[in-house]
Amino acid sequence: MRFTKLVTAGLATAALAASGATADPGHGKSGSHAPRCKPAPVMLAGTLANDPVPGDLSFQLTVKHANKLGRLYAKAGNPVTVDVGDKTNYRKAGAVSTLDALAQNDRVRVFAKVCRADVKKAKQSGDPLPDLIARLVLDKGPKPEASSDSAGE
């Protein structure tokens, strides 16, 4: 009886050791997979420097405010060229809009995403920053005129 317990325990240990030896050592983390892009948000706010027409694939934006990554684009050259794609959403006055509805000197807020690794590589090597492809363009219309009425008279 004691001998059978000893043999059973020995066989179980051997089976576990054999299954561990045949397992993949990397557990799926081999170097054959391409590195994935970690998207970083870019927010630019300013006024349109040109009047986009139907069929345009980009527009010019004079940047006045931006987040950390957006400031890199503003420092590289102002006005900034923002590309648009099929998946770009446009909103004007809270309603769905199109690129040709945007007008020059409209106040605009642009949201885009870029690959962090591409921006880091461009900063280190001095290469141009990756192109911005807008995901969302919010148009607030032109700046309201300042009233010349003086209420204090």
C-alpha positions in Angstrom: 0.0 0.0 0.0 2.8 2.4 0.9 4.7 1.4 -2.2 1.7 2.3 -4.5 1.4 5.7 -3.0 5.0 6.4 -3.6 4.8 5.2 -7.2 1.7 7.3 -7.8 3.3 10.4 -6.4 6.4 9.8 -8.5 4.4 9.4 -11.7 2.4 12.6 -11.0 5.6 14.6 -10.4 7.0 13.3 -13.7 3.8 14.2 -15.6 3.9 17.8 -14.3 7.6 18.1 -15.1 7.0 16.8 -18.7 4.1 19.2 -19.3 6.2 22.2 -18.1 9.0 21.3 -20.3 6.9 21.4 -23.5 5.2 24.7 -22.7 6.1 27.8 -24.7 8.7 29.8 -22.8 7.5 33.2 -24.0 3.8 32.6 -23.5 2.9 34.5 -26.6 5.3 37.4 -26.2 7.7 36.5 -29.0 9.3 39.3 -31.0 7.4 38.4 -34.2 4.5 40.7 -33.5 4.6 44.2 -34.8 4.6 46.9 -32.1 1.2 48.5 -31.7 0.6 52.2 -31.8 -0.4 53.8 -28.5 -2.6 56.7 -29.6 -2.1 60.1 -28.0 -4.8 62.8 -28.1 -4.1 66.1 -29.9 -6.4 69.0 -29.3 -6.1 72.2 -31.3 -8.3 75.3 -30.9 -8.1 78.4 -33.1 -9.5 80.0 -36.2 -9.7 78.6 -39.7 -7.0 80.2 -41.9 -8.6 79.1 -45.2 -12.1 78.5 -46.5 -12.4 74.8 -47.3 -14.4 73.8 -50.4 -16.0 70.5 -51.2 -13.4 67.9 -52.1 -10.6 69.3 -50.0 -8.6 66.8 -48.0 -7.3 69.3 -45.5 -7.7 72.7 -44.0 -5.4 75.3 -42.3 -5.9 76.2 -38.7 -4.3 79.2 -36.9 -3.7 77.6 -33.4 -4.4 79.8 -30.3 -4.8 77.0 -27.7 -3.6 73.4 -27.6 -2.8 70.5 -25.3 0.8 69.3 -24.8 1.1 67.4 -28.1 -0.8 70.1 -29.9 1.7 72.7 -28.9 4.4 70.7 -30.7 2.4 71.1 -33.9 1.8 74.8 -33.3 5.5 75.5 -32.7 6.4 73.5 -35.9 4.5 75.9 -38.0 1.4 78.1 -37.6 -1.1 77.8 -39.4 -1.2 74.0 -39.0 -2.4 71.8 -41.8 -5.0 69.3 -40.6 -6.0 66.4 -42.8 -9.5 65.1 -42.9 -10.7 61.6 -43.8 -13.8 59.6 -44.3 -14.2 59.0 -40.6 -13.9 62.7 -39.6 -17.0 64.0 -37.9 -18.1 67.6 -38.2 -20.4 69.5 -35.8 -21.6 73.1 -36.2 -23.9 74.7 -33.8 -24.6 71.3 -32.2 -25.7 69.7 -35.4 -24.0 67.3 -37.8 -22.2 69.3 -40.5 -19.7 68.9 -43.4 -16.3 70.3 -44.3 -17.6 72.7 -46.9 -19.9 74.3 -44.2 -16.8 75.6 -42.4 -15.9 79.2 -43.2 -12.7 81.2 -42.9 -12.2 82.9 -39.4 -14.6 80.4 -37.8 -13.6 79.4 -34.3 -12.8 75.7 -34.4 -11.7 73.0 -32.0 -10.0 69.9 -33.6 -9.5 66.5 -32.0 -7.1 64.1 -33.5 -4.9 61.1 -32.4 -1.3 60.3 -33.3 1.0 57.5 -32.4 3.1 58.3 -29.4 6.1 56.4 -30.8 6.0 58.4 -34.0 5.9 61.7 -32.2 8.7 60.7 -29.9 10.9 59.5 -32.8 10.2 62.7 -34.7 11.2 64.8 -31.7 14.4 62.9 -31.1 15.6 62.8 -34.8 14.4 66.2 -35.8 12.1 64.8 -38.5 8.7 66.4 -39.3 5.9 65.5 -37.0 3.4 62.9 -38.3 0.4 64.2 -40.2 -2.7 65.1 -38.2 -5.9 63.4 -39.3 -8.9 65.0 -37.5 -11.4 62.7 -35.9 -13.7 65.5 -34.7 -14.1 69.1 -35.8 -16.3 71.4 -33.7 -17.2 74.7 -35.4 -18.3 77.4 -33.1 -18.9 80.0 -35.8 -17.2 83.4 -36.1 -16.2 85.4 -33.1 -19.2 87.5 -32.0 -18.8 91.2 -32.6 -18.0 93.3 -29.5 -20.9 95.6 -28.8 -20.1 99.3 -28.9 -22.9 100.2 -26.5 -21.7 101.6 -23.2 -24.0 100.8 -20.3 -22.2 103.1 -17.9 -23.3 106.4 -19.5 
